[in-house]
Amino acid sequence: MQVEDFLEKKVSKGVQVKLLLVSALFWATVASGVMVMSLTLPKIALYYNIDQTKTSLIASFTFLGMLIGATLFGNVSDYFGRKPLIAITLVLTAVFTALTGIRMNFNLLLLVRFLAGMGMGGLLPVVNSYLAEFSPKSIRGRNLVLLEASWAIGSIIIGVFAVTVGKTNWQLDYYVFIFSLVFLFTLFSIPESIKFLLKKKRFDELNKNL
């Protein structure tokens, strides 16, 4: 059976909706991680008493990490599966974004931001590929548009948090990301990528997990 035929006949609309919602959680987390940096960089600069050049390095190391993470983890997920890489990149995103709020040596801060960026950069393409592989052609475009809409939702959520709970303490804006590790539990309720299982000839898992 071809992948497209399998998607049309075996993957119910309920499963497709669930996968879209779960994927949206991960994308919203990345959006929050990117947005929180722009919201707090001036406060970080004051906290560390650093000039504009060093402040720019914080953002640059984050985006460099995203570039490398997207390139590395996207390719690795083709060999080891989408779910394990979603878990790894989410942990990197959550842990190292949360650690950004802790006072540390400036060089260590750059490393932390780089690793957080790797997690965020890797999470985006892996989740995007995962959802696309479960979406029949008839709704694939719509699902990916809805997935990208979750970027706005994540940005709004962290923005509201920053001007309310984190208004007097910017570090809280980062500490809150540790709670996104809860999203790891959603991975137990979703199947591995269909294309990955077919590629690895793990046919018995296809029907069991759908």
C-alpha positions as CSV (number, residue, x, y, z in Angstrom):
1,M,0.0,0.0,0.0
2,Q,1.3,3.4,-0.9
3,V,1.7,6.0,1.8
4,E,-1.0,8.3,0.4
5,D,-3.5,5.4,0.3
6,F,-2.6,4.5,3.8
7,L,-3.2,8.0,5.0
8,E,-6.6,8.2,3.3
9,K,-7.8,4.8,4.5
10,K,-6.2,4.2,7.9
11,V,-5.6,7.6,9.5
12,S,-8.9,8.9,10.9
13,K,-9.8,12.6,11.1
14,G,-9.7,12.3,14.9
15,V,-6.1,11.2,14.8
16,Q,-5.2,13.9,12.3
17,V,-6.7,16.6,14.6
18,K,-4.8,15.2,17.6
19,L,-1.5,15.2,15.7
20,L,-2.1,18.8,14.6
21,L,-2.8,19.9,18.2
22,V,0.2,18.1,19.6
23,S,2.4,19.5,16.8
24,A,1.1,23.0,17.5
25,L,2.2,22.7,21.2
26,F,5.8,22.2,20.1
27,W,5.7,25.0,17.6
28,A,4.2,27.4,20.1
29,T,7.0,26.5,22.5
30,V,9.6,27.4,19.9
31,A,7.8,30.7,19.1
32,S,7.7,31.5,22.8
33,G,11.5,30.8,23.1
34,V,12.3,33.1,20.2
35,M,9.9,35.9,21.4
36,V,11.1,35.8,25.0
37,M,14.6,36.8,23.9
38,S,13.5,39.9,22.1
39,L,11.3,40.8,25.1
40,T,14.1,40.5,27.6
41,L,17.4,41.3,25.9
42,P,17.5,44.9,27.2
43,K,16.9,43.6,30.7
44,I,19.7,41.0,30.3
45,A,22.1,43.7,29.1
46,L,21.4,45.7,32.3
47,Y,21.6,42.6,34.5
48,Y,25.0,41.7,33.1
49,N,26.1,45.3,32.6
50,I,27.2,44.5,29.0
51,D,27.4,46.7,25.9
52,Q,25.5,46.5,22.7
53,T,28.0,44.3,21.0
54,K,27.8,41.6,23.7
55,T,24.1,41.9,23.8
56,S,23.9,41.2,20.1
57,L,26.1,38.1,20.6
58,I,23.4,36.6,22.8
59,A,20.9,36.8,19.9
60,S,23.5,35.8,17.3
61,F,24.5,32.6,19.3
62,T,20.8,31.7,19.6
63,F,20.1,32.0,15.9
64,L,23.4,30.2,15.1
65,G,22.2,27.3,17.2
66,M,18.9,27.3,15.4
67,L,20.6,27.1,12.1
68,I,22.8,24.2,13.1
69,G,20.0,22.5,15.0
70,A,17.6,22.7,12.0
71,T,20.3,21.2,9.7
72,L,21.5,18.5,12.1
73,F,18.4,17.2,13.8
74,G,16.2,17.4,10.6
75,N,18.6,15.0,8.9
76,V,19.1,12.8,12.0
77,S,15.4,12.3,12.4
78,D,15.3,10.6,9.0
79,Y,17.4,7.8,10.4
80,F,16.2,7.5,14.0
81,G,12.6,8.5,13.7
82,R,10.7,11.8,14.4
83,K,9.5,11.1,17.9
84,P,12.9,10.5,19.5
85,L,14.2,13.7,17.9
86,I,11.1,15.7,19.0
87,A,11.8,14.6,22.5
88,I,15.5,15.4,22.4
89,T,15.0,18.9,20.8
90,L,12.2,19.7,23.2
91,V,14.4,18.8,26.2
92,L,17.2,21.0,24.8
93,T,14.8,23.9,24.2
94,A,13.1,23.7,27.7
95,V,16.2,23.1,29.8
96,F,18.6,25.5,28.2
97,T,16.0,28.2,27.8
98,A,15.1,27.9,31.5
99,L,18.9,28.0,32.4
100,T,19.1,31.4,30.6
101,G,17.5,32.9,33.7
102,I,20.3,31.8,36.0
103,R,23.2,34.2,36.6
104,M,26.4,32.8,35.0
105,N,29.6,33.7,33.3
106,F,28.9,35.5,30.0
107,N,30.7,32.9,27.8
108,L,28.7,30.2,29.5
109,L,25.5,32.2,28.8
110,L,26.4,32.2,25.1
111,L,26.8,28.5,25.2
112,V,23.5,28.1,26.9
113,R,21.8,30.3,24.3
114,F,23.5,28.3,21.5
115,L,22.2,25.0,22.9
116,A,18.7,26.4,23.4
117,G,18.8,27.6,19.8
118,M,19.8,24.1,18.6
119,G,16.8,22.7,20.4
120,M,14.4,25.3,18.9
121,G,16.0,25.1,15.4
122,G,15.7,21.3,15.4
123,L,12.2,21.1,16.8
124,L,10.7,23.2,14.0
125,P,11.6,21.0,10.9
126,V,11.2,17.7,12.7
127,V,7.6,18.6,13.9
128,N,6.8,20.1,10.5
129,S,7.9,16.9,8.7
130,Y,6.1,14.7,11.2
131,L,2.8,16.5,10.6
132,A,3.2,16.6,6.9
133,E,3.8,12.9,6.8
134,F,0.5,12.3,8.5
135,S,-1.5,14.7,6.4
136,P,-3.2,13.5,3.2
137,K,-2.6,15.7,0.1
138,S,-6.2,17.1,0.4
139,I,-5.5,18.7,3.7
140,R,-1.7,18.9,4.0
141,G,-1.5,22.6,3.0
142,R,-4.3,23.5,5.5
143,N,-2.6,21.6,8.3
144,L,0.7,23.2,7.8
145,V,-0.9,26.7,7.7
146,L,-2.7,25.9,11.0
147,L,0.6,24.7,12.4
148,E,2.4,27.9,11.5
149,A,-0.5,29.8,13.1
150,S,0.5,28.3,16.4
151,W,3.6,30.5,16.2
152,A,1.5,33.5,16.8
153,I,-0.3,31.8,19.7
154,G,3.0,31.0,21.4
155,S,4.3,34.5,20.9
156,I,1.1,36.0,22.4
157,I,1.2,33.7,25.4
158,I,4.8,34.5,26.4
159,G,4.2,38.2,25.7
160,V,1.2,38.3,28.1
161,F,3.3,36.4,30.7
162,A,6.2,38.8,30.3
163,V,4.1,41.9,30.9
164,T,2.2,40.3,33.9
165,V,3.9,37.6,35.9
166,G,7.4,38.4,34.6
167,K,7.0,42.2,34.6
168,T,9.2,42.7,37.7
169,N,11.5,39.7,37.2
170,W,12.6,38.9,33.6
171,Q,14.2,35.6,34.8
172,L,10.7,34.2,35.4
173,D,10.1,34.5,31.7
174,Y,12.8,31.9,31.2
175,Y,12.2,29.7,34.2
176,V,8.7,29.0,33.0
177,F,10.0,27.0,30.1
178,I,10.9,24.1,32.3
179,F,7.2,23.3,32.5
180,S,7.2,22.7,28.7
181,L,8.8,19.3,29.5
182,V,5.3,18.2,30.3
183,F,4.7,18.1,26.6
184,L,6.9,15.1,26.4
185,F,4.0,13.0,27.7
186,T,2.0,13.8,24.5
187,L,4.5,11.7,22.6
188,F,3.2,8.6,24.2
189,S,-0.2,9.2,22.6
190,I,1.0,9.6,19.0
191,P,2.4,7.1,16.5
192,E,5.8,7.3,14.9
193,S,6.1,8.7,11.4
194,I,4.4,6.5,8.8
195,K,7.1,7.1,6.3
196,F,9.8,6.2,8.8
197,L,8.1,3.0,9.8
198,L,7.6,2.0,6.2
199,K,11.3,2.8,5.4
200,K,12.4,0.7,8.3
201,K,9.9,-2.1,7.4
202,R,8.3,-2.0,10.8
203,F,4.9,-2.8,9.4
204,D,3.5,-4.3,12.6
205,E,3.7,-0.9,14.3
206,L,1.6,0.9,11.7
207,N,-1.8,-0.5,12.6
208,K,-1.0,-0.9,16.3
209,N,-0.3,2.8,16.8
210,L,-3.2,4.2,14.8
